[in-house]
Amino acid sequence: MTSKHLRRHCQLDEPSQRLLDAAINQLGLSARAHDRILKVSRTIADLAGEERLTATHLGEAIMYRTLDRTLSY
């Protein structure tokens, strides 16, 4: 998924955007990690049969990213 596709298919509402920004800042994640979190969030929403991303989808994707970082050290 390109940046153009991310902007089109992974639009966030204000609470979700704040959650993502907080996670990026607190966890020190890169722009690449930002995009990966959005992609995983989109997959989670798709599996749930939902068209829009929510803070719940985003939170789950952030949790997976955090778990991935903890286990890889």
CHARMM internal coordinates of N, CA and C (Angstrom, degrees):
IC EDIT
DIST 1 N 1 CA 1.4358
DIST 1 CA 1 C 1.5317
ANGL 1 N 1 CA 1 C 107.69
DIST 1 C 2 N 1.3057
ANGL 1 CA 1 C 2 N 116.64
DIHE 1 N 1 CA 1 C 2 N 125.77
DIST 2 N 2 CA 1.4622
ANGL 1 C 2 N 2 CA 121.22
DIHE 1 CA 1 C 2 N 2 CA -179.91
DIST 2 CA 2 C 1.5219
ANGL 2 N 2 CA 2 C 110.57
DIHE 1 C 2 N 2 CA 2 C -82.51
DIST 2 C 3 N 1.3152
ANGL 2 CA 2 C 3 N 116.45
DIHE 2 N 2 CA 2 C 3 N 172.59
DIST 3 N 3 CA 1.4647
ANGL 2 C 3 N 3 CA 121.23
DIHE 2 CA 2 C 3 N 3 CA 177.48
DIST 3 CA 3 C 1.5240
ANGL 3 N 3 CA 3 C 111.06
DIHE 2 C 3 N 3 CA 3 C -59.41
DIST 3 C 4 N 1.3053
ANGL 3 CA 3 C 4 N 116.15
DIHE 3 N 3 CA 3 C 4 N -37.51
DIST 4 N 4 CA 1.4647
ANGL 3 C 4 N 4 CA 120.96
DIHE 3 CA 3 C 4 N 4 CA 178.22
DIST 4 CA 4 C 1.5315
ANGL 4 N 4 CA 4 C 110.31
DIHE 3 C 4 N 4 CA 4 C -62.18
DIST 4 C 5 N 1.3228
ANGL 4 CA 4 C 5 N 116.52
DIHE 4 N 4 CA 4 C 5 N -43.64
DIST 5 N 5 CA 1.4609
ANGL 4 C 5 N 5 CA 120.50
DIHE 4 CA 4 C 5 N 5 CA 178.42
DIST 5 CA 5 C 1.5271
ANGL 5 N 5 CA 5 C 111.42
DIHE 4 C 5 N 5 CA 5 C -66.67
DIST 5 C 6 N 1.3304
ANGL 5 CA 5 C 6 N 116.60
DIHE 5 N 5 CA 5 C 6 N -38.94
DIST 6 N 6 CA 1.4653
ANGL 5 C 6 N 6 CA 120.19
DIHE 5 CA 5 C 6 N 6 CA 178.18
DIST 6 CA 6 C 1.5245
ANGL 6 N 6 CA 6 C 110.30
DIHE 5 C 6 N 6 CA 6 C -59.46
DIST 6 C 7 N 1.3230
ANGL 6 CA 6 C 7 N 116.69
DIHE 6 N 6 CA 6 C 7 N -46.34
DIST 7 N 7 CA 1.4699
ANGL 6 C 7 N 7 CA 119.87
DIHE 6 CA 6 C 7 N 7 CA 179.70
DIST 7 CA 7 C 1.5170
ANGL 7 N 7 CA 7 C 111.62
DIHE 6 C 7 N 7 CA 7 C -62.15
DIST 7 C 8 N 1.3108
ANGL 7 CA 7 C 8 N 117.03
DIHE 7 N 7 CA 7 C 8 N -35.72
DIST 8 N 8 CA 1.4651
ANGL 7 C 8 N 8 CA 120.94
DIHE 7 CA 7 C 8 N 8 CA -177.15
DIST 8 CA 8 C 1.5294
ANGL 8 N 8 CA 8 C 111.78
DIHE 7 C 8 N 8 CA 8 C -77.76
DIST 8 C 9 N 1.3185
ANGL 8 CA 8 C 9 N 117.59
DIHE 8 N 8 CA 8 C 9 N -44.32
DIST 9 N 9 CA 1.4612
ANGL 8 C 9 N 9 CA 121.32
DIHE 8 CA 8 C 9 N 9 CA -170.68
DIST 9 CA 9 C 1.5251
ANGL 9 N 9 CA 9 C 114.77
DIHE 8 C 9 N 9 CA 9 C -100.78
DIST 9 C 10 N 1.3089
ANGL 9 CA 9 C 10 N 116.66
DIHE 9 N 9 CA 9 C 10 N -8.05
DIST 10 N 10 CA 1.4715
ANGL 9 C 10 N 10 CA 119.55
DIHE 9 CA 9 C 10 N 10 CA -176.53
DIST 10 CA 10 C 1.5260
ANGL 10 N 10 CA 10 C 111.27
DIHE 9 C 10 N 10 CA 10 C -124.70
DIST 10 C 11 N 1.3146
ANGL 10 CA 10 C 11 N 116.63
DIHE 10 N 10 CA 10 C 11 N 45.49
DIST 11 N 11 CA 1.4544
ANGL 10 C 11 N 11 CA 120.44
DIHE 10 CA 10 C 11 N 11 CA 179.16
DIST 11 CA 11 C 1.5218
ANGL 11 N 11 CA 11 C 109.74
DIHE 10 C 11 N 11 CA 11 C -72.17
DIST 11 C 12 N 1.3335
ANGL 11 CA 11 C 12 N 115.16
DIHE 11 N 11 CA 11 C 12 N 136.01
DIST 12 N 12 CA 1.4574
ANGL 11 C 12 N 12 CA 121.08
DIHE 11 CA 11 C 12 N 12 CA -177.03
DIST 12 CA 12 C 1.5190
ANGL 12 N 12 CA 12 C 110.61
DIHE 11 C 12 N 12 CA 12 C -112.04
DIST 12 C 13 N 1.3285
ANGL 12 CA 12 C 13 N 115.66
DIHE 12 N 12 CA 12 C 13 N 144.08
DIST 13 N 13 CA 1.4556
ANGL 12 C 13 N 13 CA 118.96
DIHE 12 CA 12 C 13 N 13 CA 171.54
DIST 13 CA 13 C 1.5283
ANGL 13 N 13 CA 13 C 107.62
DIHE 12 C 13 N 13 CA 13 C -79.34
DIST 13 C 14 N 1.3169
ANGL 13 CA 13 C 14 N 117.16
DIHE 13 N 13 CA 13 C 14 N 174.40
DIST 14 N 14 CA 1.4624
ANGL 13 C 14 N 14 CA 121.58
DIHE 13 CA 13 C 14 N 14 CA -174.52
DIST 14 CA 14 C 1.5388
ANGL 14 N 14 CA 14 C 113.46
DIHE 13 C 14 N 14 CA 14 C -59.61
DIST 14 C 15 N 1.3468
ANGL 14 CA 14 C 15 N 119.41
DIHE 14 N 14 CA 14 C 15 N -47.53
DIST 15 N 15 CA 1.4780
ANGL 14 C 15 N 15 CA 118.21
DIHE 14 CA 14 C 15 N 15 CA 178.64
DIST 15 CA 15 C 1.5337
ANGL 15 N 15 CA 15 C 112.81
DIHE 14 C 15 N 15 CA 15 C -61.77
DIST 15 C 16 N 1.3048
ANGL 15 CA 15 C 16 N 116.98
DIHE 15 N 15 CA 15 C 16 N -37.93
DIST 16 N 16 CA 1.4697
ANGL 15 C 16 N 16 CA 120.40
DIHE 15 CA 15 C 16 N 16 CA 179.11
DIST 16 CA 16 C 1.5230
ANGL 16 N 16 CA 16 C 110.92
DIHE 15 C 16 N 16 CA 16 C -66.96
DIST 16 C 17 N 1.3160
ANGL 16 CA 16 C 17 N 116.89
DIHE 16 N 16 CA 16 C 17 N -39.94
DIST 17 N 17 CA 1.4680
ANGL 16 C 17 N 17 CA 120.85
DIHE 16 CA 16 C 17 N 17 CA 179.01
DIST 17 CA 17 C 1.5241
ANGL 17 N 17 CA 17 C 110.33
DIHE 16 C 17 N 17 CA 17 C -64.61
DIST 17 C 18 N 1.3360
ANGL 17 CA 17 C 18 N 116.89
DIHE 17 N 17 CA 17 C 18 N -41.15
DIST 18 N 18 CA 1.4652
ANGL 17 C 18 N 18 CA 120.15
DIHE 17 CA 17 C 18 N 18 CA 177.80
DIST 18 CA 18 C 1.5328
ANGL 18 N 18 CA 18 C 111.02
DIHE 17 C 18 N 18 CA 18 C -63.58
DIST 18 C 19 N 1.3350
ANGL 18 CA 18 C 19 N 116.49
DIHE 18 N 18 CA 18 C 19 N -40.11
DIST 19 N 19 CA 1.4642
ANGL 18 C 19 N 19 CA 121.00
DIHE 18 CA 18 C 19 N 19 CA 177.86
DIST 19 CA 19 C 1.5260
ANGL 19 N 19 CA 19 C 110.71
DIHE 18 C 19 N 19 CA 19 C -61.61
DIST 19 C 20 N 1.3099
ANGL 19 CA 19 C 20 N 116.74
DIHE 19 N 19 CA 19 C 20 N -46.31
DIST 20 N 20 CA 1.4631
ANGL 19 C 20 N 20 CA 120.82
DIHE 19 CA 19 C 20 N 20 CA 179.81
DIST 20 CA 20 C 1.5254
ANGL 20 N 20 CA 20 C 110.94
DIHE 19 C 20 N 20 CA 20 C -63.92
DIST 20 C 21 N 1.3263
ANGL 20 CA 20 C 21 N 117.04
DIHE 20 N 20 CA 20 C 21 N -44.43
DIST 21 N 21 CA 1.4652
ANGL 20 C 21 N 21 CA 120.35
DIHE 20 CA 20 C 21 N 21 CA 178.82
DIST 21 CA 21 C 1.5284
ANGL 21 N 21 CA 21 C 111.21
DIHE 20 C 21 N 21 CA 21 C -60.63
DIST 21 C 22 N 1.3277
ANGL 21 CA 21 C 22 N 116.64
DIHE 21 N 21 CA 21 C 22 N -42.68
DIST 22 N 22 CA 1.4623
ANGL 21 C 22 N 22 CA 120.66
DIHE 21 CA 21 C 22 N 22 CA 179.49
DIST 22 CA 22 C 1.5295
ANGL 22 N 22 CA 22 C 110.60
DIHE 21 C 22 N 22 CA 22 C -63.45
DIST 22 C 23 N 1.3227
ANGL 22 CA 22 C 23 N 116.70
DIHE 22 N 22 CA 22 C 23 N -42.78
DIST 23 N 23 CA 1.4700
ANGL 22 C 23 N 23 CA 120.28
DIHE 22 CA 22 C 23 N 23 CA 179.48
DIST 23 CA 23 C 1.5211
ANGL 23 N 23 CA 23 C 110.89
DIHE 22 C 23 N 23 CA 23 C -63.88
DIST 23 C 24 N 1.3125
ANGL 23 CA 23 C 24 N 117.13
DIHE 23 N 23 CA 23 C 24 N -42.73
DIST 24 N 24 CA 1.4691
ANGL 23 C 24 N 24 CA 121.49
DIHE 23 CA 23 C 24 N 24 CA 179.69
DIST 24 CA 24 C 1.5263
ANGL 24 N 24 CA 24 C 109.63
DIHE 23 C 24 N 24 CA 24 C -60.53
DIST 24 C 25 N 1.3411
ANGL 24 CA 24 C 25 N 115.86
DIHE 24 N 24 CA 24 C 25 N -45.98
DIST 25 N 25 CA 1.4740
ANGL 24 C 25 N 25 CA 119.78
DIHE 24 CA 24 C 25 N 25 CA -178.15
DIST 25 CA 25 C 1.5160
ANGL 25 N 25 CA 25 C 112.23
DIHE 24 C 25 N 25 CA 25 C -70.04
DIST 25 C 26 N 1.3170
ANGL 25 CA 25 C 26 N 118.20
DIHE 25 N 25 CA 25 C 26 N -45.63
DIST 26 N 26 CA 1.4630
ANGL 25 C 26 N 26 CA 121.15
DIHE 25 CA 25 C 26 N 26 CA -176.36
DIST 26 CA 26 C 1.5193
ANGL 26 N 26 CA 26 C 112.69
DIHE 25 C 26 N 26 CA 26 C -70.47
DIST 26 C 27 N 1.3158
ANGL 26 CA 26 C 27 N 116.63
DIHE 26 N 26 CA 26 C 27 N -35.79
DIST 27 N 27 CA 1.4640
ANGL 26 C 27 N 27 CA 120.35
DIHE 26 CA 26 C 27 N 27 CA -177.82
DIST 27 CA 27 C 1.5263
ANGL 27 N 27 CA 27 C 112.77
DIHE 26 C 27 N 27 CA 27 C -92.94
DIST 27 C 28 N 1.3286
ANGL 27 CA 27 C 28 N 116.52
DIHE 27 N 27 CA 27 C 28 N -8.05
DIST 28 N 28 CA 1.4561
ANGL 27 C 28 N 28 CA 120.25
DIHE 27 CA 27 C 28 N 28 CA 179.66
DIST 28 CA 28 C 1.5198
ANGL 28 N 28 CA 28 C 112.56
DIHE 27 C 28 N 28 CA 28 C 65.58
DIST 28 C 29 N 1.3233
ANGL 28 CA 28 C 29 N 116.50
DIHE 28 N 28 CA 28 C 29 N 41.11
DIST 29 N 29 CA 1.4632
ANGL 28 C 29 N 29 CA 120.93
DIHE 28 CA 28 C 29 N 29 CA -176.60
DIST 29 CA 29 C 1.5236
ANGL 29 N 29 CA 29 C 111.36
DIHE 28 C 29 N 29 CA 29 C -84.48
DIST 29 C 30 N 1.3011
ANGL 29 CA 29 C 30 N 115.92
DIHE 29 N 29 CA 29 C 30 N 154.84
DIST 30 N 30 CA 1.4605
ANGL 29 C 30 N 30 CA 122.92
DIHE 29 CA 29 C 30 N 30 CA -178.53
DIST 30 CA 30 C 1.5310
ANGL 30 N 30 CA 30 C 111.02
DIHE 29 C 30 N 30 CA 30 C -87.40
DIST 30 C 31 N 1.3189
ANGL 30 CA 30 C 31 N 115.38
DIHE 30 N 30 CA 30 C 31 N 173.91
DIST 31 N 31 CA 1.4587
ANGL 30 C 31 N 31 CA 120.80
DIHE 30 CA 30 C 31 N 31 CA 175.71
DIST 31 CA 31 C 1.5287
ANGL 31 N 31 CA 31 C 110.48
DIHE 30 C 31 N 31 CA 31 C -63.38
DIST 31 C 32 N 1.2972
ANGL 31 CA 31 C 32 N 115.85
DIHE 31 N 31 CA 31 C 32 N -34.28
DIST 32 N 32 CA 1.4720
ANGL 31 C 32 N 32 CA 120.13
DIHE 31 CA 31 C 32 N 32 CA 177.27
DIST 32 CA 32 C 1.5324
ANGL 32 N 32 CA 32 C 110.59
DIHE 31 C 32 N 32 CA 32 C -64.41
DIST 32 C 33 N 1.3222
ANGL 32 CA 32 C 33 N 116.58
DIHE 32 N 32 CA 32 C 33 N -41.83
DIST 33 N 33 CA 1.4605
ANGL 32 C 33 N 33 CA 120.81
DIHE 32 CA 32 C 33 N 33 CA 177.06
DIST 33 CA 33 C 1.5235
ANGL 33 N 33 CA 33 C 110.67
DIHE 32 C 33 N 33 CA 33 C -64.27
DIST 33 C 34 N 1.3187
ANGL 33 CA 33 C 34 N 116.61
DIHE 33 N 33 CA 33 C 34 N -37.46
DIST 34 N 34 CA 1.4726
ANGL 33 C 34 N 34 CA 122.12
DIHE 33 CA 33 C 34 N 34 CA 176.47
DIST 34 CA 34 C 1.5229
ANGL 34 N 34 CA 34 C 109.80
DIHE 33 C 34 N 34 CA 34 C -56.30
DIST 34 C 35 N 1.3213
ANGL 34 CA 34 C 35 N 116.06
DIHE 34 N 34 CA 34 C 35 N -49.13
DIST 35 N 35 CA 1.4640
ANGL 34 C 35 N 35 CA 120.60
DIHE 34 CA 34 C 35 N 35 CA -179.38
DIST 35 CA 35 C 1.5289
ANGL 35 N 35 CA 35 C 111.47
DIHE 34 C 35 N 35 CA 35 C -65.35
DIST 35 C 36 N 1.3139
ANGL 35 CA 35 C 36 N 116.96
DIHE 35 N 35 CA 35 C 36 N -39.16
DIST 36 N 36 CA 1.4703
ANGL 35 C 36 N 36 CA 120.06
DIHE 35 CA 35 C 36 N 36 CA 178.96
DIST 36 CA 36 C 1.5244
ANGL 36 N 36 CA 36 C 111.21
DIHE 35 C 36 N 36 CA 36 C -64.42
DIST 36 C 37 N 1.3251
ANGL 36 CA 36 C 37 N 116.96
DIHE 36 N 36 CA 36 C 37 N -40.13
DIST 37 N 37 CA 1.4586
ANGL 36 C 37 N 37 CA 120.72
DIHE 36 CA 36 C 37 N 37 CA 177.86
DIST 37 CA 37 C 1.5277
ANGL 37 N 37 CA 37 C 109.99
DIHE 36 C 37 N 37 CA 37 C -62.34
DIST 37 C 38 N 1.3233
ANGL 37 CA 37 C 38 N 116.79
DIHE 37 N 37 CA 37 C 38 N -41.98
DIST 38 N 38 CA 1.4706
ANGL 37 C 38 N 38 CA 119.90
DIHE 37 CA 37 C 38 N 38 CA 177.94
DIST 38 CA 38 C 1.5306
ANGL 38 N 38 CA 38 C 111.09
DIHE 37 C 38 N 38 CA 38 C -62.90
DIST 38 C 39 N 1.3210
ANGL 38 CA 38 C 39 N 116.89
DIHE 38 N 38 CA 38 C 39 N -41.43
DIST 39 N 39 CA 1.4672
ANGL 38 C 39 N 39 CA 120.50
DIHE 38 CA 38 C 39 N 39 CA 179.93
DIST 39 CA 39 C 1.5224
ANGL 39 N 39 CA 39 C 111.63
DIHE 38 C 39 N 39 CA 39 C -64.65
DIST 39 C 40 N 1.3255
ANGL 39 CA 39 C 40 N 116.37
DIHE 39 N 39 CA 39 C 40 N -43.39
DIST 40 N 40 CA 1.4614
ANGL 39 C 40 N 40 CA 119.83
DIHE 39 CA 39 C 40 N 40 CA 178.86
DIST 40 CA 40 C 1.5285
ANGL 40 N 40 CA 40 C 109.79
DIHE 39 C 40 N 40 CA 40 C -66.32
DIST 40 C 41 N 1.3228
ANGL 40 CA 40 C 41 N 117.15
DIHE 40 N 40 CA 40 C 41 N -39.76
DIST 41 N 41 CA 1.4705
ANGL 40 C 41 N 41 CA 121.24
DIHE 40 CA 40 C 41 N 41 CA 176.90
DIST 41 CA 41 C 1.5187
ANGL 41 N 41 CA 41 C 111.00
DIHE 40 C 41 N 41 CA 41 C -59.43
DIST 41 C 42 N 1.3267
ANGL 41 CA 41 C 42 N 115.98
DIHE 41 N 41 CA 41 C 42 N -41.92
DIST 42 N 42 CA 1.4615
ANGL 41 C 42 N 42 CA 120.43
DIHE 41 CA 41 C 42 N 42 CA 179.39
DIST 42 CA 42 C 1.5264
ANGL 42 N 42 CA 42 C 110.09
DIHE 41 C 42 N 42 CA 42 C -63.21
DIST 42 C 43 N 1.3303
ANGL 42 CA 42 C 43 N 116.96
DIHE 42 N 42 CA 42 C 43 N -41.31
DIST 43 N 43 CA 1.4587
ANGL 42 C 43 N 43 CA 121.31
DIHE 42 CA 42 C 43 N 43 CA 178.32
DIST 43 CA 43 C 1.5207
ANGL 43 N 43 CA 43 C 110.87
DIHE 42 C 43 N 43 CA 43 C -63.31
DIST 43 C 44 N 1.3229
ANGL 43 CA 43 C 44 N 116.80
DIHE 43 N 43 CA 43 C 44 N -43.92
DIST 44 N 44 CA 1.4658
ANGL 43 C 44 N 44 CA 121.17
DIHE 43 CA 43 C 44 N 44 CA 179.19
DIST 44 CA 44 C 1.5296
ANGL 44 N 44 CA 44 C 110.23
DIHE 43 C 44 N 44 CA 44 C -61.09
DIST 44 C 45 N 1.3232
ANGL 44 CA 44 C 45 N 117.24
DIHE 44 N 44 CA 44 C 45 N -44.58
DIST 45 N 45 CA 1.4643
ANGL 44 C 45 N 45 CA 121.24
DIHE 44 CA 44 C 45 N 45 CA 178.44
DIST 45 CA 45 C 1.5303
ANGL 45 N 45 CA 45 C 110.69
DIHE 44 C 45 N 45 CA 45 C -63.33
DIST 45 C 46 N 1.3210
ANGL 45 CA 45 C 46 N 116.69
DIHE 45 N 45 CA 45 C 46 N -41.51
DIST 46 N 46 CA 1.4722
ANGL 45 C 46 N 46 CA 120.53
DIHE 45 CA 45 C 46 N 46 CA 178.50
DIST 46 CA 46 C 1.5310
ANGL 46 N 46 CA 46 C 110.94
DIHE 45 C 46 N 46 CA 46 C -61.86
DIST 46 C 47 N 1.3207
ANGL 46 CA 46 C 47 N 116.75
DIHE 46 N 46 CA 46 C 47 N -43.98
DIST 47 N 47 CA 1.4645
ANGL 46 C 47 N 47 CA 119.85
DIHE 46 CA 46 C 47 N 47 CA 179.42
DIST 47 CA 47 C 1.5286
ANGL 47 N 47 CA 47 C 111.96
DIHE 46 C 47 N 47 CA 47 C -64.95
DIST 47 C 48 N 1.3345
ANGL 47 CA 47 C 48 N 116.18
DIHE 47 N 47 CA 47 C 48 N -28.72
DIST 48 N 48 CA 1.4621
ANGL 47 C 48 N 48 CA 120.80
DIHE 47 CA 47 C 48 N 48 CA 177.68
DIST 48 CA 48 C 1.5263
ANGL 48 N 48 CA 48 C 111.34
DIHE 47 C 48 N 48 CA 48 C -83.61
DIST 48 C 49 N 1.3382
ANGL 48 CA 48 C 49 N 116.43
DIHE 48 N 48 CA 48 C 49 N -4.19
DIST 49 N 49 CA 1.4596
ANGL 48 C 49 N 49 CA 120.49
DIHE 48 CA 48 C 49 N 49 CA 179.68
DIST 49 CA 49 C 1.5138
ANGL 49 N 49 CA 49 C 113.45
DIHE 48 C 49 N 49 CA 49 C 74.41
DIST 49 C 50 N 1.3290
ANGL 49 CA 49 C 50 N 117.20
DIHE 49 N 49 CA 49 C 50 N 25.56
DIST 50 N 50 CA 1.4572
ANGL 49 C 50 N 50 CA 121.25
DIHE 49 CA 49 C 50 N 50 CA -178.00
DIST 50 CA 50 C 1.5190
ANGL 50 N 50 CA 50 C 110.35
DIHE 49 C 50 N 50 CA 50 C -108.90
DIST 50 C 51 N 1.3119
ANGL 50 CA 50 C 51 N 114.69
DIHE 50 N 50 CA 50 C 51 N 140.39
DIST 51 N 51 CA 1.4560
ANGL 50 C 51 N 51 CA 120.49
DIHE 50 CA 50 C 51 N 51 CA -177.44
DIST 51 CA 51 C 1.5263
ANGL 51 N 51 CA 51 C 112.29
DIHE 50 C 51 N 51 CA 51 C -80.00
DIST 51 C 52 N 1.3283
ANGL 51 CA 51 C 52 N 116.99
DIHE 51 N 51 CA 51 C 52 N -37.09
DIST 52 N 52 CA 1.4632
ANGL 51 C 52 N 52 CA 121.16
DIHE 51 CA 51 C 52 N 52 CA -176.49
DIST 52 CA 52 C 1.5236
ANGL 52 N 52 CA 52 C 110.91
DIHE 51 C 52 N 52 CA 52 C -102.40
DIST 52 C 53 N 1.3164
ANGL 52 CA 52 C 53 N 115.22
DIHE 52 N 52 CA 52 C 53 N 144.90
DIST 53 N 53 CA 1.4533
ANGL 52 C 53 N 53 CA 120.94
DIHE 52 CA 52 C 53 N 53 CA 173.62
DIST 53 CA 53 C 1.5227
ANGL 53 N 53 CA 53 C 108.87
DIHE 52 C 53 N 53 CA 53 C -75.84
DIST 53 C 54 N 1.3133
ANGL 53 CA 53 C 54 N 116.51
DIHE 53 N 53 CA 53 C 54 N 142.10
DIST 54 N 54 CA 1.4627
ANGL 53 C 54 N 54 CA 121.15
DIHE 53 CA 53 C 54 N 54 CA 176.37
DIST 54 CA 54 C 1.5273
ANGL 54 N 54 CA 54 C 108.94
DIHE 53 C 54 N 54 CA 54 C -123.80
DIST 54 C 55 N 1.3237
ANGL 54 CA 54 C 55 N 114.81
DIHE 54 N 54 CA 54 C 55 N 171.56
DIST 55 N 55 CA 1.4611
ANGL 54 C 55 N 55 CA 119.92
DIHE 54 CA 54 C 55 N 55 CA 177.63
DIST 55 CA 55 C 1.5287
ANGL 55 N 55 CA 55 C 110.49
DIHE 54 C 55 N 55 CA 55 C -61.66
DIST 55 C 56 N 1.3284
ANGL 55 CA 55 C 56 N 117.38
DIHE 55 N 55 CA 55 C 56 N -29.16
DIST 56 N 56 CA 1.4646
ANGL 55 C 56 N 56 CA 121.45
DIHE 55 CA 55 C 56 N 56 CA 178.35
DIST 56 CA 56 C 1.5297
ANGL 56 N 56 CA 56 C 110.64
DIHE 55 C 56 N 56 CA 56 C -64.44
DIST 56 C 57 N 1.3268
ANGL 56 CA 56 C 57 N 116.84
DIHE 56 N 56 CA 56 C 57 N -46.42
DIST 57 N 57 CA 1.4742
ANGL 56 C 57 N 57 CA 121.06
DIHE 56 CA 56 C 57 N 57 CA 178.40
DIST 57 CA 57 C 1.5203
ANGL 57 N 57 CA 57 C 109.94
DIHE 56 C 57 N 57 CA 57 C -62.52
DIST 57 C 58 N 1.3195
ANGL 57 CA 57 C 58 N 115.09
DIHE 57 N 57 CA 57 C 58 N -43.88
DIST 58 N 58 CA 1.4587
ANGL 57 C 58 N 58 CA 120.48
DIHE 57 CA 57 C 58 N 58 CA -178.70
DIST 58 CA 58 C 1.5274
ANGL 58 N 58 CA 58 C 110.93
DIHE 57 C 58 N 58 CA 58 C -65.48
DIST 58 C 59 N 1.3213
ANGL 58 CA 58 C 59 N 116.84
DIHE 58 N 58 CA 58 C 59 N -43.07
DIST 59 N 59 CA 1.4589
ANGL 58 C 59 N 59 CA 121.08
DIHE 58 CA 58 C 59 N 59 CA 179.14
DIST 59 CA 59 C 1.5203
ANGL 59 N 59 CA 59 C 111.93
DIHE 58 C 59 N 59 CA 59 C -60.48
DIST 59 C 60 N 1.3333
ANGL 59 CA 59 C 60 N 116.32
DIHE 59 N 59 CA 59 C 60 N -40.21
DIST 60 N 60 CA 1.4575
ANGL 59 C 60 N 60 CA 120.19
DIHE 59 CA 59 C 60 N 60 CA 178.48
DIST 60 CA 60 C 1.5343
ANGL 60 N 60 CA 60 C 110.66
DIHE 59 C 60 N 60 CA 60 C -65.33
DIST 60 C 61 N 1.3157
ANGL 60 CA 60 C 61 N 116.64
DIHE 60 N 60 CA 60 C 61 N -41.90
DIST 61 N 61 CA 1.4665
ANGL 60 C 61 N 61 CA 120.34
DIHE 60 CA 60 C 61 N 61 CA 178.95
DIST 61 CA 61 C 1.5212
ANGL 61 N 61 CA 61 C 110.96
DIHE 60 C 61 N 61 CA 61 C -65.26
DIST 61 C 62 N 1.3225
ANGL 61 CA 61 C 62 N 117.27
DIHE 61 N 61 CA 61 C 62 N -38.82
DIST 62 N 62 CA 1.4705
ANGL 61 C 62 N 62 CA 120.97
DIHE 61 CA 61 C 62 N 62 CA 177.86
DIST 62 CA 62 C 1.5203
ANGL 62 N 62 CA 62 C 109.75
DIHE 61 C 62 N 62 CA 62 C -65.03
DIST 62 C 63 N 1.3266
ANGL 62 CA 62 C 63 N 116.16
DIHE 62 N 62 CA 62 C 63 N -40.71
DIST 63 N 63 CA 1.4602
ANGL 62 C 63 N 63 CA 120.56
DIHE 62 CA 62 C 63 N 63 CA 178.51
DIST 63 CA 63 C 1.5315
ANGL 63 N 63 CA 63 C 110.28
DIHE 62 C 63 N 63 CA 63 C -59.98
DIST 63 C 64 N 1.3312
ANGL 63 CA 63 C 64 N 117.15
DIHE 63 N 63 CA 63 C 64 N -44.38
DIST 64 N 64 CA 1.4685
ANGL 63 C 64 N 64 CA 120.36
DIHE 63 CA 63 C 64 N 64 CA 178.60
DIST 64 CA 64 C 1.5221
ANGL 64 N 64 CA 64 C 110.76
DIHE 63 C 64 N 64 CA 64 C -62.64
DIST 64 C 65 N 1.3137
ANGL 64 CA 64 C 65 N 117.13
DIHE 64 N 64 CA 64 C 65 N -40.23
DIST 65 N 65 CA 1.4655
ANGL 64 C 65 N 65 CA 121.18
DIHE 64 CA 64 C 65 N 65 CA 179.37
DIST 65 CA 65 C 1.5283
ANGL 65 N 65 CA 65 C 110.62
DIHE 64 C 65 N 65 CA 65 C -64.28
DIST 65 C 66 N 1.3276
ANGL 65 CA 65 C 66 N 116.71
DIHE 65 N 65 CA 65 C 66 N -42.95
DIST 66 N 66 CA 1.4549
ANGL 65 C 66 N 66 CA 121.71
DIHE 65 CA 65 C 66 N 66 CA 178.02
DIST 66 CA 66 C 1.5197
ANGL 66 N 66 CA 66 C 110.63
DIHE 65 C 66 N 66 CA 66 C -63.52
DIST 66 C 67 N 1.3144
ANGL 66 CA 66 C 67 N 116.25
DIHE 66 N 66 CA 66 C 67 N -43.93
DIST 67 N 67 CA 1.4536
ANGL 66 C 67 N 67 CA 121.06
DIHE 66 CA 66 C 67 N 67 CA 178.63
DIST 67 CA 67 C 1.5280
ANGL 67 N 67 CA 67 C 110.48
DIHE 66 C 67 N 67 CA 67 C -61.82
DIST 67 C 68 N 1.3310
ANGL 67 CA 67 C 68 N 116.36
DIHE 67 N 67 CA 67 C 68 N -42.15
DIST 68 N 68 CA 1.4617
ANGL 67 C 68 N 68 CA 121.45
DIHE 67 CA 67 C 68 N 68 CA 178.90
DIST 68 CA 68 C 1.5283
ANGL 68 N 68 CA 68 C 111.16
DIHE 67 C 68 N 68 CA 68 C -60.38
DIST 68 C 69 N 1.3248
ANGL 68 CA 68 C 69 N 116.28
DIHE 68 N 68 CA 68 C 69 N -41.96
DIST 69 N 69 CA 1.4726
ANGL 68 C 69 N 69 CA 120.31
DIHE 68 CA 68 C 69 N 69 CA -179.66
DIST 69 CA 69 C 1.5209
ANGL 69 N 69 CA 69 C 111.21
DIHE 68 C 69 N 69 CA 69 C -67.28
DIST 69 C 70 N 1.3311
ANGL 69 CA 69 C 70 N 117.60
DIHE 69 N 69 CA 69 C 70 N -37.44
DIST 70 N 70 CA 1.4608
ANGL 69 C 70 N 70 CA 120.82
DIHE 69 CA 69 C 70 N 70 CA -178.19
DIST 70 CA 70 C 1.5207
ANGL 70 N 70 CA 70 C 111.18
DIHE 69 C 70 N 70 CA 70 C -70.31
DIST 70 C 71 N 1.3097
ANGL 70 CA 70 C 71 N 116.74
DIHE 70 N 70 CA 70 C 71 N -38.90
DIST 71 N 71 CA 1.4583
ANGL 70 C 71 N 71 CA 119.96
DIHE 70 CA 70 C 71 N 71 CA -176.53
DIST 71 CA 71 C 1.5234
ANGL 71 N 71 CA 71 C 112.91
DIHE 70 C 71 N 71 CA 71 C -79.09
DIST 71 C 72 N 1.3168
ANGL 71 CA 71 C 72 N 118.40
DIHE 71 N 71 CA 71 C 72 N -21.12
DIST 72 N 72 CA 1.4606
ANGL 71 C 72 N 72 CA 119.96
DIHE 71 CA 71 C 72 N 72 CA -176.50
DIST 72 CA 72 C 1.5273
ANGL 72 N 72 CA 72 C 112.60
DIHE 71 C 72 N 72 CA 72 C -85.38
DIST 72 C 73 N 1.3154
ANGL 72 CA 72 C 73 N 118.23
DIHE 72 N 72 CA 72 C 73 N -3.99
DIST 73 N 73 CA 1.4789
ANGL 72 C 73 N 73 CA 119.69
DIHE 72 CA 72 C 73 N 73 CA 179.07
DIST 73 CA 73 C 1.4687
ANGL 73 N 73 CA 73 C 111.78
DIHE 72 C 73 N 73 CA 73 C -94.34
END
COOR INIT
IC SEED 1 N 1 CA 1 C
IC BUILD
